[in-house]
Amino acid sequence: MRILQLHCTKMEYTPIKKEIFEAENIEAEKSSFDNIIVAFTTVEANDDEKIINKVSLDLEKSITVIGCKKLLLYPYSHLSSELASSKIAFDLIKKLKNLLQKYEVYSAPFGWTKSYKLEIKKHPLAEHLIVENNRTSIDVESKALSTESKIISKWLVMTADDKLYKVDGFDFKMYKNLEIVYNYEISNKRKVSAQSPHIKLMKQLVIADYEPASDSGNMKFYPNGKLIKSLIEKYVTEEIINYGGIEVETPIMYNSKHPSLLHYFNRFPARQYNINSENKQLILRFAACFGQFLMVNNFNLSYKTLPLKLYELTRYSFRREQSGELVGLKRLRAFTMPDCHAFCKDMDQAISELKKRFLLSKKIMNDLNIINSDYEMVIRTTDEFFKNNIDTISYFVKKMNRPALIELWPEKFFYFVLKWEFNYIDNLNNASSLSTDQIDIENGNRFNINFTNENNDLSHPIILHNSPSGAIERVIYALLENAAKKISHGMKPYLPIWLSPVQVRLIPIKTEFLHYCDKLARKLIDNEIRVDIDEREHSIKKRIRLAEVEWIPYVLIIGEKEITSNNFQIRERLSNTIMKGSFSQLIKIIKNQTQGKPFSKLNSPLYVSMRPIITV
């Protein structure tokens, strides 16, 4: 059985005509509802009462989480090509309705052609797909998921002066965000309880939105969002290549029965997407790890060539996160992950490289406008590694220059012995991991990766797993959450100017000044500045207001005075001031603000009137 569940502000349908002989006998009339959960329901072959019981529980969970106790079961045969007979489908939908009688439950007539109109509410849980069936599952769930849930760890706090505290003996008064991270970690609750503020902003700025035709957690990016996302991808990639990363590309799907991969999946706590193709059970990758490991397996390595740093921007990585945990750009099922592995000859080299990558990650975060105070550090390690490498742990904490959380495991549960991560704290006091790195002591052996050491013997490398920014989508989430924080404090929200889809807007007072605007636009474009021209038939005030809504950093009103004097009144949005200056001064200001950052051309027509109106 498949159910497309929609939480609707309004829903109305009108029966048109009987479609099948077994159709219910009703009088054709219009029915309408306000604030209702609509369940478009498809009954599939092999569905039975056992499936109905499961589906009723799924719907009850949704009703409880959403808080709406009014439900419409709407027979809908278009969610599957493997349909049950009409009689079985009709009987099972009736049984489903009976199981849900404690709610205000309605059903649309079975077997009728109907027209319908609906308005879906705008919150993360408004759209949800339920699938329950009796088919044999091809899921290859990681055994590490169950292992992870059984971990009993100790939590400590280390300060920048090398003092260690048990968490219950540490005063969090001056470190509220660190306390938030700790409470978030030990609660182990990732379910969405409220709409994240960044969702409203991602829609207002026409960056991204949910795609109901896809699986949940797979987003669509509009032109603005694609430009922002591409610029961040380009920046992170350039920084990693400057660090020494060698860029490669690997497949997005793998045979889950491959011996090396099977062992790896059982050591990594991730939920996989599974595909059944030509009698093979395939999974979509959740990181670039095993693709790069299989590639390096074919390399002829020497200790002289290590550390070897391989890099891939995975577009995309896939993790089948639980539906209740998905929210906007924060937690997705398909995401873009910069993934850099360093293959090191020994632990000393691994720790040395780990420190370099830590500083690289901090630089990248800062350059992305996610500053040191926006995130807290968590270090996860084993008791043994902690005791033997406490100086390394201390190094990271000192570089943060404030306390960090330490999670200690009594033994090694996964393939790594140490992992650090930066956790961003959003407006709902939830934590999300951004930058991270790990010391992996298993996969060199598991994937039979060898290098020739100083004694001319074969050895397995230690592998570092680094994402210096975390998922690109999550970076955008953090930027928008930061903007939402500014709004809540009465300040102007903004994006860094190098990420602003439009950096300068020209507004001609009259159409005869368009030709001059074109000349100015060409100068800006030649200087790698994104510019557009708003020549719409709105008043000047309205066009200025619309530029403000789009967070455009600089606006120039072009009239006869500006043309004759070549002196401009430059509206700077962030400072809310009007500067007087030449066009070359404006170019210099913007070039200074974007220095060292990548550039991409405008991802929309130059004339605003030529753009499609996108409703989100």
Summary of the structure (lengths in Angstrom):
residues: 616
radius of gyration: 28.1
end to end distance: 30.0
largest distance: 88.8
contacts: 1946
relative contact order: 0.10
helix: 35%
strand: 29%
